[in-house]
Amino acid sequence: MSTLGRSGVRVGPLGLGAAVIGNLYTEVPDQQAHDTVTTAWQQGIRYFDTAPHYGLGLSERRLGEALRGYDRDTYTLSTKVGRRLEPGPGDGDDLAHGFAVPNTYRRVWDFSADGIRRSLEASLERLGLDRVDVVYLHDPDDHAEQAFHEGYPALEKLRSEGVVGAIGAGMNQTAMLTRFVRDTDIDVVLCAGRYTLLDQSALADLLPAAEERGTSVVIGGAFNSGLLADPKPAATYNYAQVSDELLARALRLKALAEHHGSTLRAAALAFCGAHPAVASVLVGARSAAEIEDGAQQFATPVPTAFWKELRDSGLLRADTPLPTEEPS
C-alpha cells in the first residue's frame, strides 16, 4: 500500500478505473457491471476511481451500489469535479462523448467553489455513500484560471475540513499536471495515457516534479485506451482510431513480450507501476473476466531480458525506471 502524498490516504498498487462500467463505447448490463466490481474486490483490489463524466453519472451509481456491501473503511474511493450534471434533452444518446447512455443529463463545466461543492454532493448522492477519499479536478485543460484560483482552493478547504482525505487533478496531459504539482499543495495527480509503453512523455516533467515534491502519481490509461491490451487494426489509441505507425509499434512490443514468455498486457501494467513516484495503476474493465485477467497480469513478473531488449532496441529511454522483480 502507498500513501497519497502527505494525506494519509492509502491505495493499493492496482486500482479499478470505473469509466468502462459507465457504458464507455458500448452498453454494459447492470449485472455485468456489478460482477466486474465484485470480482475486482475478490482479486484484492481496494482502490476504485470514478467520475460524473463517466456515463453521465452511471458509473458512480453502479460503483456505489456494488461497494455498499463492504465496510467503508476497507477501501479507497475517488471521484472528480469540474463537470456538473444538469437535466438534458433526453432525445438521444451520449455517444458523442463516448458513452452509450441516454442524454438525460448534460455536462456543465464548473470549477467554481460553489460548483465543486455541488458536484461533490451530487456524486455522494449517486454513490449512495457518506464520503469519498480523494477528489480530482477533472480535465481543467481549457479552464486553468478558474481551476487554479477557485477550484483548487475549494478542494484545499474541503481537505482542511476533513470532508475529503486527499485532493488532486486528473488529466490526459503532463504540462498542467506538472504546474499543479509545483504550484499547489495537492496530494496526488492522475495522469492518463502519458506514461505507457507507447508514450513516456511524463518522464520529461511530471514524474521528476512529483518525486521532488513528494506528490503521488496514479497512472490511468495503461493500455492507451485499448491498443496495448489487444493491438489490432480496430483498436483505439487515446480514444481514437489507431494509426498504422502506432499499431505496428504495439505489435512489435507484443511480439517481444511473447518471445520472452510474457504478455503485452503484463508488460504494460508492470511498466506503469515501476516508477518510484507512482502509487497506483488503474485498469479499466467491462467484465469479471477482464478485471480478473488484469489483476493476474499485474501480479505476473515480466522477464528482465524483455526490458533489456526494449532498451537496447530504443523502444524505451535509457533512463526509464523498470520493474526490478525477476522471475525465478
C-alpha positions as CSV (number, residue, x, y, z in Angstrom):
1,M,0.0,0.0,0.0
2,S,1.1,3.6,-0.7
3,T,0.1,6.8,0.9
4,L,-1.0,9.6,-1.4
5,G,1.3,12.5,-0.7
6,R,1.2,13.5,2.9
7,S,-2.6,12.9,3.2
8,G,-2.6,9.5,5.0
9,V,-5.0,8.1,2.3
10,R,-3.7,4.8,1.2
11,V,-4.1,3.0,-2.1
12,G,-3.0,-0.4,-3.4
13,P,-0.7,-0.8,-6.4
14,L,-3.6,-1.7,-8.7
15,G,-7.0,0.0,-8.8
16,L,-10.2,-0.3,-10.8
17,G,-11.0,2.5,-13.2
18,A,-14.8,2.6,-13.5
19,A,-15.2,4.6,-16.7
20,V,-15.9,1.4,-18.7
21,I,-18.9,0.4,-16.4
22,G,-20.4,3.8,-17.3
23,N,-21.0,2.3,-20.8
24,L,-17.8,3.5,-22.4
25,Y,-18.3,3.0,-26.1
26,T,-20.9,0.2,-25.7
27,E,-23.5,-0.9,-23.2
28,V,-22.6,-2.9,-20.1
29,P,-25.5,-4.7,-18.5
30,D,-26.2,-3.9,-14.8
31,Q,-25.3,-7.4,-13.5
32,Q,-22.1,-7.5,-15.6
33,A,-21.0,-4.1,-14.1
34,H,-21.8,-5.4,-10.6
35,D,-19.8,-8.6,-11.2
36,T,-16.9,-6.6,-12.5
37,V,-16.6,-4.6,-9.2
38,T,-17.2,-7.7,-7.0
39,T,-14.5,-9.6,-8.9
40,A,-12.1,-6.7,-8.5
41,W,-12.7,-7.0,-4.8
42,Q,-12.1,-10.7,-4.9
43,Q,-8.8,-10.1,-6.6
44,G,-7.7,-7.9,-3.8
45,I,-8.3,-4.5,-5.4
46,R,-9.3,-1.9,-2.8
47,Y,-8.9,1.4,-4.8
48,F,-11.8,2.4,-7.1
49,D,-12.0,5.5,-9.3
50,T,-15.0,7.1,-11.0
51,A,-16.4,10.5,-12.1
52,P,-19.7,12.1,-13.0
53,H,-18.4,12.4,-16.6
54,Y,-18.4,8.6,-17.0
55,G,-21.8,7.7,-18.4
56,L,-23.5,10.9,-17.1
57,G,-23.4,9.5,-13.6
58,L,-24.0,5.9,-14.4
59,S,-20.5,4.8,-13.4
60,E,-20.9,6.4,-9.9
61,R,-24.3,4.8,-9.4
62,R,-23.1,1.4,-10.4
63,L,-19.9,1.6,-8.4
64,G,-21.6,2.8,-5.3
65,E,-24.3,0.1,-5.5
66,A,-21.6,-2.6,-5.7
67,L,-19.4,-1.1,-2.9
68,R,-22.2,-0.6,-0.4
69,G,-21.9,-4.2,0.7
70,Y,-18.4,-3.7,2.0
71,D,-17.1,-2.0,5.1
72,R,-16.5,1.7,4.1
73,D,-13.2,1.8,6.0
74,T,-11.7,-1.1,4.0
75,Y,-11.3,0.6,0.6
76,T,-10.4,3.9,-1.1
77,L,-12.7,5.7,-3.4
78,S,-12.0,8.7,-5.7
79,T,-14.3,10.8,-7.9
80,K,-13.9,14.0,-9.8
81,V,-15.2,17.5,-10.0
82,G,-15.4,20.1,-12.8
83,R,-18.3,18.8,-14.8
84,R,-21.7,19.3,-13.1
85,L,-24.6,17.3,-14.4
86,E,-27.8,19.1,-15.2
87,P,-31.0,17.8,-16.8
88,G,-30.5,17.2,-20.6
89,P,-32.8,17.0,-23.6
90,G,-33.4,13.2,-23.3
91,D,-33.8,13.0,-27.1
92,G,-30.8,10.8,-28.0
93,D,-27.6,9.3,-26.6
94,D,-24.2,10.5,-25.3
95,L,-22.1,8.7,-27.8
96,A,-20.6,12.0,-29.0
97,H,-18.8,12.0,-25.6
98,G,-18.0,8.3,-25.8
99,F,-20.8,6.8,-23.6
100,A,-23.7,4.6,-24.7
101,V,-26.3,6.2,-22.4
102,P,-29.4,8.3,-22.9
103,N,-28.6,12.1,-22.9
104,T,-31.0,12.7,-20.0
105,Y,-28.2,14.9,-18.4
106,R,-25.8,17.3,-19.9
107,R,-22.3,18.3,-18.6
108,V,-21.7,21.9,-17.5
109,W,-18.0,22.9,-16.9
110,D,-17.7,24.5,-13.5
111,F,-14.6,24.8,-11.4
112,S,-16.0,27.4,-9.1
113,A,-16.0,26.9,-5.4
114,D,-19.8,26.5,-5.4
115,G,-19.6,24.2,-8.4
116,I,-17.1,22.0,-6.7
117,R,-19.2,21.5,-3.6
118,R,-22.4,21.0,-5.6
119,S,-20.7,18.4,-7.8
120,L,-19.3,16.5,-4.8
121,E,-22.7,16.5,-3.1
122,A,-24.4,15.1,-6.2
123,S,-21.7,12.5,-6.5
124,L,-22.2,11.3,-3.0
125,E,-26.0,11.1,-3.7
126,R,-25.4,9.0,-6.8
127,L,-22.8,6.8,-5.0
128,G,-25.1,6.3,-2.0
129,L,-22.1,6.6,0.3
130,D,-21.2,9.0,3.1
131,R,-17.8,10.1,1.7
132,V,-15.2,9.8,-0.9
133,D,-11.5,9.7,0.0
134,V,-9.9,11.5,-3.0
135,V,-11.3,14.3,-5.2
136,Y,-9.6,15.2,-8.5
137,L,-10.2,18.3,-10.6
138,H,-11.2,16.6,-13.9
139,D,-9.7,17.8,-17.2
140,P,-9.3,21.5,-16.5
141,D,-7.3,22.0,-19.7
142,D,-9.4,24.9,-21.0
143,H,-10.3,26.2,-17.6
144,A,-6.9,26.8,-16.0
145,E,-7.7,30.2,-14.5
146,Q,-10.8,29.1,-12.6
147,A,-9.3,25.7,-11.7
148,F,-6.2,27.2,-10.1
149,H,-7.9,30.2,-8.5
150,E,-11.3,28.8,-7.5
151,G,-11.4,25.0,-7.8
152,Y,-8.1,24.2,-6.1
153,P,-8.7,26.5,-3.1
154,A,-12.2,24.9,-2.7
155,L,-10.6,21.4,-2.6
156,E,-8.0,22.6,-0.2
157,K,-10.8,23.9,2.1
158,L,-12.7,20.5,1.8
159,R,-9.5,18.7,2.8
160,S,-8.8,21.0,5.8
161,E,-12.4,20.5,6.9
162,G,-12.0,16.7,6.8
163,V,-14.7,16.3,4.1
164,V,-12.1,14.5,1.9
165,G,-8.8,13.0,2.7
166,A,-6.8,13.8,-0.4
167,I,-7.1,16.2,-3.3
168,G,-5.6,16.3,-6.8
169,A,-6.1,16.8,-10.5
170,G,-6.6,14.2,-13.3
171,M,-5.8,14.9,-16.9
172,N,-4.5,13.4,-20.2
173,Q,-1.6,15.9,-20.4
174,T,1.5,16.5,-18.3
175,A,2.2,20.2,-18.5
176,M,-0.7,21.4,-16.4
177,L,-0.4,18.5,-14.0
178,T,3.2,19.5,-13.5
179,R,2.1,23.0,-12.7
180,F,-0.3,21.7,-10.1
181,V,2.5,19.7,-8.6
182,R,4.9,22.7,-8.5
183,D,2.4,25.5,-7.6
184,T,-0.1,23.9,-5.3
185,D,-0.2,21.6,-2.3
186,I,-2.2,18.7,-3.9
187,D,-1.6,15.2,-2.7
188,V,-1.8,13.3,-6.0
189,V,-2.2,13.6,-9.7
190,L,-4.0,11.1,-12.0
191,C,-2.1,11.0,-15.3
192,A,-3.9,9.2,-18.1
193,G,-2.0,7.8,-21.1
194,R,1.2,9.8,-20.8
195,Y,3.2,7.1,-19.1
196,T,2.9,3.9,-21.0
197,L,5.0,1.6,-23.2
198,L,4.0,3.8,-26.1
199,D,4.2,7.3,-24.5
200,Q,6.7,8.2,-21.8
201,S,6.3,12.0,-22.1
202,A,5.6,12.2,-18.3
203,L,9.3,11.4,-17.8
204,A,10.2,14.9,-19.1
205,D,8.4,17.0,-16.5
206,L,5.6,15.4,-14.3
207,L,7.3,12.4,-12.8
208,P,10.6,14.3,-11.8
209,A,8.5,17.1,-10.3
210,A,6.3,14.7,-8.4
211,E,9.4,12.9,-6.9
212,E,10.9,16.2,-5.9
213,R,7.7,17.4,-4.2
214,G,6.6,14.1,-2.7
215,T,3.4,14.2,-4.7
216,S,1.9,10.8,-5.6
217,V,1.0,9.8,-9.1
218,V,-1.8,7.5,-10.2
219,I,-1.5,6.2,-13.7
220,G,-4.5,5.7,-15.8
221,G,-4.7,4.6,-19.4
222,A,-2.0,2.0,-19.1
223,F,-3.3,0.4,-22.3
224,N,-3.7,3.7,-24.1
225,S,-7.5,3.1,-24.2
226,G,-7.2,-0.4,-25.6
227,L,-4.2,-0.6,-28.0
228,L,-1.8,-2.2,-25.6
229,A,-4.4,-4.7,-24.3
230,D,-5.1,-6.1,-27.8
231,P,-3.3,-4.5,-30.7
232,K,-5.3,-4.9,-33.9
233,P,-6.5,-2.6,-36.7
234,A,-9.8,-1.9,-34.9
235,A,-8.1,-0.9,-31.7
236,T,-8.3,2.6,-30.2
237,Y,-5.4,4.7,-29.1
238,N,-6.2,7.6,-26.8
239,Y,-9.9,7.1,-27.6
240,A,-9.4,7.4,-31.3
241,Q,-8.7,5.0,-34.2
242,V,-5.1,3.8,-34.0
243,S,-2.7,4.9,-36.7
244,D,-0.7,2.3,-38.8
245,E,2.5,3.5,-37.3
246,L,1.4,3.1,-33.7
247,L,-0.3,-0.2,-34.4
248,A,3.0,-1.5,-35.9
249,R,4.9,-0.4,-32.8
250,A,2.4,-2.1,-30.5
251,L,2.5,-5.3,-32.4
252,R,6.3,-5.2,-32.2
253,L,6.0,-4.8,-28.4
254,K,3.6,-7.7,-28.2
255,A,5.9,-10.0,-30.3
256,L,8.8,-9.1,-28.0
257,A,6.8,-9.8,-24.9
258,E,5.6,-13.2,-26.2
259,H,9.2,-14.0,-27.3
260,H,10.2,-13.7,-23.7
261,G,7.4,-15.8,-22.4
262,S,5.3,-12.9,-21.2
263,T,2.3,-10.9,-22.5
264,L,2.0,-7.3,-23.7
265,R,-0.7,-6.7,-21.0
266,A,1.6,-7.8,-18.2
267,A,4.4,-5.7,-19.5
268,A,2.2,-2.6,-20.0
269,L,0.9,-2.8,-16.4
270,A,4.3,-3.6,-14.9
271,F,5.9,-0.7,-16.7
272,C,3.5,1.9,-15.3
273,G,3.9,0.7,-11.8
274,A,7.7,0.6,-11.8
275,H,8.4,4.4,-11.4
276,P,9.1,5.4,-7.8
277,A,6.6,8.3,-8.0
278,V,3.7,6.0,-9.0
279,A,1.4,5.0,-6.1
280,S,-1.2,3.0,-8.1
281,V,-2.1,1.9,-11.6
282,L,-5.7,1.9,-12.7
283,V,-7.1,-0.7,-15.0
284,G,-10.5,-0.5,-16.7
285,A,-12.7,-3.5,-17.3
286,R,-16.1,-4.2,-18.6
287,S,-16.5,-7.7,-17.2
288,A,-15.4,-10.0,-14.4
289,A,-13.1,-11.9,-16.8
290,E,-11.4,-8.7,-17.9
291,I,-10.6,-7.5,-14.3
292,E,-9.6,-11.0,-13.3
293,D,-7.2,-11.1,-16.2
294,G,-5.9,-7.6,-15.4
295,A,-5.1,-8.5,-11.8
296,Q,-3.4,-11.7,-12.8
297,Q,-1.3,-9.9,-15.5
298,F,-0.3,-7.3,-13.0
299,A,0.8,-9.9,-10.5
300,T,2.9,-11.8,-13.1
301,P,6.6,-10.8,-13.2
302,V,8.0,-9.9,-16.6
303,P,11.4,-11.3,-17.5
304,T,14.4,-8.9,-17.2
305,A,15.5,-9.9,-20.6
306,F,12.4,-8.3,-22.1
307,W,13.2,-5.0,-20.5
308,K,16.8,-5.2,-21.6
309,E,15.8,-5.8,-25.2
310,L,13.3,-2.9,-25.1
311,R,16.1,-0.6,-24.0
312,D,18.7,-2.0,-26.4
313,S,16.2,-1.6,-29.3
314,G,15.5,2.0,-28.5
315,L,11.8,1.4,-27.7
316,L,12.4,2.9,-24.2
317,R,14.6,5.7,-23.0
318,A,17.8,4.5,-21.3
319,D,16.9,6.3,-18.1
320,T,13.4,4.8,-17.8
321,P,12.8,3.0,-14.4
322,L,11.9,-0.6,-14.9
323,P,10.5,-3.3,-12.8
324,T,13.1,-4.9,-10.5
325,E,11.3,-8.1,-9.7
326,E,12.7,-11.1,-11.6
327,P,11.0,-14.4,-12.3
328,S,12.9,-17.4,-10.8
